[in-house]
Amino acid sequence: MNISLILKITQVVLAVLLIVSILLQSRGSGIGAAFGGGGNVYRTKRGAEKKLFQITILIAILFFGASLAGILL
């Protein structure tokens, strides 16, 4: 396989994962506000919400790296 093809496939997979992780985060904040949680009050991320946030950052960094590698190659 060609390296540019592998990078393109990696970019597509990472883009889908990034979209899914961002959508899961936005749903999580709406659920808390629907059941009486403070919607506009600052709160810390805990548990699964914090892990999802960290995974989203990691996927974004990997996507940026794959995109940069695709441009340079």
C-alpha positions as CSV (number, residue, x, y, z in Angstrom):
1,M,0.0,0.0,0.0
2,N,1.0,3.5,-0.7
3,I,1.9,5.7,2.3
4,S,-0.4,8.6,1.1
5,L,-3.3,6.2,0.9
6,I,-2.7,5.0,4.5
7,L,-2.6,8.6,5.6
8,K,-5.9,9.5,3.9
9,I,-7.6,6.5,5.4
10,T,-6.2,7.4,8.8
11,Q,-7.5,11.0,8.4
12,V,-11.0,9.8,7.6
13,V,-11.1,7.4,10.5
14,L,-9.8,10.1,12.9
15,A,-12.2,12.6,11.6
16,V,-15.2,10.3,12.2
17,L,-13.9,9.5,15.7
18,L,-13.4,13.2,16.4
19,I,-16.9,14.1,15.3
20,V,-18.4,11.3,17.4
21,S,-16.5,12.3,20.5
22,I,-17.5,16.0,20.2
23,L,-21.1,15.1,19.7
24,L,-21.0,12.8,22.8
25,Q,-19.7,15.7,24.9
26,S,-22.4,18.1,23.8
27,R,-25.1,15.6,24.6
28,G,-23.6,15.0,28.1
29,S,-23.9,18.7,29.1
30,G,-27.5,18.9,27.9
31,I,-28.6,15.9,29.9
32,G,-27.4,17.4,33.2
33,A,-29.2,20.6,32.6
34,A,-32.4,18.7,31.7
35,F,-32.6,17.1,35.1
36,G,-32.1,20.2,37.2
37,G,-28.4,20.6,37.0
38,G,-27.0,24.1,36.7
39,G,-26.6,24.6,33.0
40,N,-24.5,27.8,33.1
41,V,-22.6,27.1,36.3
42,Y,-19.0,26.2,36.1
43,R,-18.3,22.6,37.2
44,T,-15.4,20.3,36.9
45,K,-15.3,17.3,34.7
46,R,-15.2,13.9,36.5
47,G,-15.2,10.3,35.6
48,A,-16.2,9.3,32.1
49,E,-16.8,12.9,31.1
50,K,-13.2,13.8,31.9
51,K,-11.9,10.7,30.1
52,L,-14.0,11.5,27.0
53,F,-12.6,15.1,27.1
54,Q,-9.0,13.8,27.2
55,I,-9.7,11.3,24.4
56,T,-11.1,14.1,22.3
57,I,-8.0,16.1,22.7
58,L,-5.8,13.1,21.8
59,I,-7.8,12.4,18.7
60,A,-7.6,16.0,17.7
61,I,-3.8,16.0,18.1
62,L,-3.5,12.8,16.1
63,F,-5.7,14.2,13.3
64,F,-3.6,17.4,13.2
65,G,-0.5,15.3,12.9
66,A,-1.9,13.0,10.2
67,S,-3.0,16.1,8.2
68,L,0.4,17.7,8.6
69,A,2.1,14.5,7.5
70,G,-0.2,14.3,4.5
71,I,0.8,17.8,3.4
72,L,4.5,17.3,3.9
73,L,4.6,13.9,2.0
